[in-house]
Amino acid sequence: MDLRDKVAIVTGASRGIGAAIAAELAMEGCHVVLAARNEERTLALAERLHQLHGVRTLALAVDIADPGAVTAMVERAVTEFGGVDLLINNAGMGIYGSIDEVKMADLRHVFDVNFFGAIQAMQAVVPTMRRRGGGVIVNISSIVGKFASPLGGGYTATKFALEGASAAARAELKRDRIKVIIVRPGLTETEFSQNARVSVPGAEHRQGERHAPMRGISAEKVARRTVRAIQHEERTVYITWFDRLLVFGSQLLPGLFAWGLVWAAAIRRKRFEEAR
Ligand SMILES: NC(=O)c1ccc[n+]([C@@H]2O[C@H](COP(=O)([O-])OP(=O)(O)OC[C@H]3O[C@@H](n4cnc5c(N)ncnc54)[C@H](OP(=O)(O)O)[C@@H]3O)[C@@H](O)[C@H]2O)c1
């Protein structure tokens, strides 16, 4: 897809991967609606992208967990820009806690943001995309949309759900020339862990921790790869070869991988218990 003069909605555009995708799209000449709860940040970024790239931008305060707000976001974009060509479902949050202990209210909230918010946004944009003869929906999943992350199972469940819905929607919307792209980043250096919900006592230490003995990649790298995938209308996107290898490894050698997960669960549970 040629992005010049297209109209995109990016959810979770106040920071991290969403802000980087909004910037990358603007650089390609795309008009951008930046949606998140923190209006101060989206307004500042919208203004900067307009100044830098001359594209039209609009900042909207949206809680993606609120279905009415999501519908209003799309209606406003259509009123301001005449339609929507691209939806980037990026808004998301983590949750820390084991499945046997995680609070149901916390789990429902994370599903409201990561899964139901994304589906609601898809339902809201499809009519305008149909009227325009097509479009692209990008759902930001994760490598843990394909394998479990012990003591973060609530989060992985939201991404598994998003993967399933995205694959179905891809088939259903093909006749409308609406493409659905799944992006599976691995560990990325953002404020993600600080903003994750701590659902069991002892899990607080995971906020701000690096989840692996290596540094994550930058949000800009994820954004550049995502925008390239839109331009080339790819289906499923990994950012690094290591991420791809992990996912394929988990599918090729499930027994070995399951053993690794038991080991990871034991280490994380020990840390939780020490922190209690
Ligand atoms: N960081 C990683 O390692 C990683 C890896 C794989 C996938 N991902 C996925 O990448 C996406 C972006 O995460 P990130 O790493 O950039 O995290 P982040 O820095 O915490 O950014 C999350 C974004 O989502 C928005 N958001 C959260 N809850 C929201 C709500 N209720 N309504 C509207 N917006 C909301 C936040 O904005 P406000 O707080 O202003 O609302 C923020 O803009 C998520 O879907 C995440 O699951 C991240």
The ligand as a MOL file (V3000), in Angstrom:
LIG
                    3D

  0  0  0     0  0            999 V3000
M  V30 BEGIN CTAB
M  V30 COUNTS 48 52 0 0 0
M  V30 BEGIN ATOM
M  V30 1 N 7.1820 -3.9310 25.0180 0
M  V30 2 C 7.2170 -5.2130 24.6460 0
M  V30 3 O 8.1680 -5.9670 24.9950 0
M  V30 4 C 6.1360 -5.7690 23.7480 0
M  V30 5 C 6.3720 -7.0010 23.1210 0
M  V30 6 C 5.3920 -7.5420 22.2990 0
M  V30 7 C 4.2000 -6.8680 22.0940 0
M  V30 8 N 3.9770 -5.6770 22.7020 0 CHG=1
M  V30 9 C 2.6910 -5.0140 22.4560 0
M  V30 10 O 2.9330 -3.7490 21.8830 0
M  V30 11 C 1.8400 -2.8730 22.1790 0
M  V30 12 C 2.3840 -1.5580 22.6780 0
M  V30 13 O 3.0770 -1.7750 23.9110 0
M  V30 14 P 4.3490 -0.9200 24.3620 0
M  V30 15 O 5.4540 -1.8670 24.5760 0
M  V30 16 O 4.5480 0.2460 23.4760 0 CHG=-1
M  V30 17 O 3.8380 -0.4730 25.8290 0
M  V30 18 P 3.6310 0.9530 26.5040 0
M  V30 19 O 4.8510 1.7820 26.3840 0
M  V30 20 O 3.1130 0.6670 27.8700 0
M  V30 21 O 2.4820 1.6330 25.6130 0
M  V30 22 C 1.1690 1.1650 25.6680 0
M  V30 23 C 0.2550 2.1190 24.9220 0
M  V30 24 O -1.0830 1.6110 25.0390 0
M  V30 25 C -1.9080 2.6370 25.5430 0
M  V30 26 N -2.9780 2.1030 26.3720 0
M  V30 27 C -2.8790 1.2810 27.4430 0
M  V30 28 N -4.0920 1.0780 27.9620 0
M  V30 29 C -4.9750 1.8080 27.2240 0
M  V30 30 C -6.3730 2.0360 27.2800 0
M  V30 31 N -7.1530 1.4870 28.2340 0
M  V30 32 N -6.9260 2.8480 26.3490 0
M  V30 33 C -6.1610 3.4380 25.3990 0
M  V30 34 N -4.8450 3.2600 25.2970 0
M  V30 35 C -4.2600 2.4620 26.2030 0
M  V30 36 C -0.9920 3.5480 26.3600 0
M  V30 37 O -1.5000 4.8840 26.3830 0
M  V30 38 P -2.2240 5.5890 27.6340 0
M  V30 39 O -1.6140 5.0350 28.8770 0
M  V30 40 O -1.9460 7.0420 27.3970 0
M  V30 41 O -3.6700 5.2770 27.4780 0
M  V30 42 C 0.2780 3.5120 25.5130 0
M  V30 43 O 0.2050 4.4520 24.4990 0
M  V30 44 C 0.9550 -3.6250 23.1710 0
M  V30 45 O -0.1470 -4.1770 22.4990 0
M  V30 46 C 1.8640 -4.7100 23.6980 0
M  V30 47 O 1.1180 -5.8330 24.1270 0
M  V30 48 C 4.9170 -5.1080 23.5310 0
M  V30 END ATOM
M  V30 BEGIN BOND
M  V30 1 1 1 2
M  V30 2 2 2 3
M  V30 3 1 2 4
M  V30 4 1 4 5
M  V30 5 2 4 48
M  V30 6 2 5 6
M  V30 7 1 6 7
M  V30 8 2 7 8
M  V30 9 1 8 9
M  V30 10 1 8 48
M  V30 11 1 9 10
M  V30 12 1 9 46
M  V30 13 1 10 11
M  V30 14 1 11 12
M  V30 15 1 11 44
M  V30 16 1 12 13
M  V30 17 1 13 14
M  V30 18 2 14 15
M  V30 19 1 14 16
M  V30 20 1 14 17
M  V30 21 1 17 18
M  V30 22 2 18 19
M  V30 23 1 18 20
M  V30 24 1 18 21
M  V30 25 1 21 22
M  V30 26 1 22 23
M  V30 27 1 23 24
M  V30 28 1 23 42
M  V30 29 1 24 25
M  V30 30 1 25 26
M  V30 31 1 25 36
M  V30 32 1 26 27
M  V30 33 1 26 35
M  V30 34 2 27 28
M  V30 35 1 28 29
M  V30 36 1 29 30
M  V30 37 2 29 35
M  V30 38 1 30 31
M  V30 39 2 30 32
M  V30 40 1 32 33
M  V30 41 2 33 34
M  V30 42 1 34 35
M  V30 43 1 36 37
M  V30 44 1 36 42
M  V30 45 1 37 38
M  V30 46 2 38 39
M  V30 47 1 38 40
M  V30 48 1 38 41
M  V30 49 1 42 43
M  V30 50 1 44 45
M  V30 51 1 44 46
M  V30 52 1 46 47
M  V30 END BOND
M  V30 END CTAB
M  END
